[in-house]
Amino acid sequence: MTEQPLLTAFHSDKLSLKNRVVMAPMTRSRADNPGNVPNDLMVDYYTQRASAGLIVSEGTYVSRDAVGYINVPGIYTPEQVAGWQKVTSAVHAHGGKIFVQLWHVGRISHPDLLDGRLPLSASALNPHSQVYTPTGFKETVAAQAMTVAQIKQTVADFVQAAKNALAAGFDGMEIHSANGYLFHQFFNGTANHRTDEYGGTIENRARFFFEVLDALKVAGIDLGQVGVRLNPSLNGLFGMTLDAETIPTFDYIVKRLNDYGLAYLHLTEPFTDVSAIPYAEQHIAKRYRPLYSGTLIINAGMTQDKGNKVLADGDADLVAFGTLYISNPDLVERFAQHAPLARPTRIPSTCPAPRAIPTTRP
């Protein structure tokens, strides 16, 4: 039988992986304790999936201000770092590699999750979304426009979270810059109405994001241990609306990332049908493969056949799977045997559990 591209080893000057299957970040809401500390259930969960070439953890809060979902772990307290150390040690003991996804949700939050404070964002706008709070789903509110001092503090929070990630034993970290969360809110012209150095032009709207990468480098973090996640054609979800400058903004960001020597760029195909939007990009991997010279991961709606094809076509180097990993912790082994896949059980949104549980969009 011809060897599947998904199951071949991958080697670059930044990464060495036993296969090209990546476990995508998925919010699981299992850190159900007062300090949102990773627990034994999470140790088991990630260890069961250690046959992936690379695991990217669930989105992990870089600070108390970053919170937007209940029972999600952070990486900003000593207790959280110690909890993650148990996870990484177990994954490594089973031959796996794991990156942590560093996360700030921005305006996709609610005062009930922030001790009464308003969520932070680029501008004082309401994304008109829903957030699961300790008392159930609630409508989002208008955010607080971040001051320059708050932006600088958030840069520092990401730097400290990166240091904590390495102390916790992670092989690297992924900066969550997608899916309508904080950095995406700065990128997007419909979410960012600022008139200072963080708004207006494409370069200004990307400034905050690149300040984080620059600060990581200054702090001595090897950018070869840093990945970035982007979702260029997100539309109609998490308060995001495409406009005529959206794709040019991501073109600028992706091209500039070539100068940073990252571990990888993790891109997502559109979550929704954008074929009727004239300035949307329907084929993300095909557009950005020629623009990005480093390692490229592609995600969203992937199957075994699609994953093998995208690799064979040269449109990506690695393929990330989300939903399939919920019910198939042995996904790599099933791919190798062409075995049937178990289907995940989806929890109805009327159940007292956060919507993020069955999703691949952390």
Salt bridges, closest charged atoms under 4 A:
ASP13 OD2 - LYS14 NZ 3.93
ASP65 OD1 - ARG117 NH2 2.80
ASP112 OD1 - HIS110 ND1 3.64
ASP112 OD2 - LYS138 NZ 2.39
ASP115 OD1 - ARG64 NH2 3.50
ASP115 OD2 - ARG117 NH1 3.74
ASP171 OD2 - HIS92 NE2 2.83
GLU174 OE1 - HIS266 ND1 2.98
ASP196 OD2 - ARG194 NH2 2.75
GLU211 OE2 - LYS152 NZ 3.27
GLU245 OE1 - ARG205 NH2 2.40
ASP251 OD2 - ARG287 NH2 2.76
GLU281 OE1 - ARG287 NH1 2.96
ASP313 OD2 - LYS309 NZ 2.56
ASP315 OD2 - LYS286 NZ 2.76
ASP317 OD2 - ARG289 NH1 2.74
ASP330 OD1 - ARG334 NE 2.90
